[in-house]
Amino acid sequence: MEPDKLNSGVTISTMKELGALLSQVRKSSKVTQATLAGLANWGSRFVGDVENGKPTVRAQMLFDLIGWLGLEIVIRRKGAP
């Protein structure tokens, strides 16, 4: 994914899409799943579950993972600029 595309926003509709995006960001940052899991004090399985689109991951841990990757979640109405 192009870095500029993330700056302007990406629409995510499924856990699978979110997992793929987070995997791309992690890899472009040259961080392994094990390193990320260690930094956040999680089991390494959690990062893999998120990246594989598992629909039942714990929400707070998902928010924490997004933050560790230097990303944020923005909620807006569909079709809003």
GIKAHU-V745022 format. One record per helix or strand. SS is the DSSP state (H for helix, E for strand). FROM is the first residue (numbers start at 1). LEN is the number of residues. If there is no record, write none. Layout:
BEGIN
[[SS,FROM,LEN] [SS,FROM,LEN]]
END
This chain:
BEGIN
[[H,3,6] [H,15,14] [H,33,8] [H,44,8] [H,59,10]]
END
